[in-house]
């Protein structure tokens, strides 16, 4: 696992503290909007990666 799993494990470790900070600094509503925006960004990036592998650039 080592270097391959390190970024995901670090993100999982930091997420609760980051979430608590966002809730305390901006409130619950802003946290929900932030999570929705990050989820939408995740879907958009996944679609872009899928689309780029299905339709590679003609070089």
C-alpha positions, 0 to 999 in steps of 0.5 A, spaced: 500 500 500 505 505 502 505 511 497 499 509 493 494 509 499 498 515 503 494 521 499 487 517 501 489 515 508 491 522 509 485 525 506 480 520 511 484 523 517 484 530 516 476 530 513 473 530 520 477 536 523 476 540 516 469 538 517 468 541 524 472 547 522 467 549 516 461 547 521 464 552 526 466 557 522 461 558 517 455 554 519 451 547 517 448 550 511 454 553 508 457 546 510 452 542 506 453 547 500 460 546 500 459 538 500 454 539 494 459 543 490 465 538 492 460 532 490 458 536 483 466 537 482 467 530 483 462 528 478 464 533 473 471 531 473 469 523 473 465 525 467 471 529 464 476 523 465 471 518 462 470 522 456 477 524 455 478 516 455 472 515 450 474 520 445 482 521 445 484 527 441 487 526 434 494 527 434 
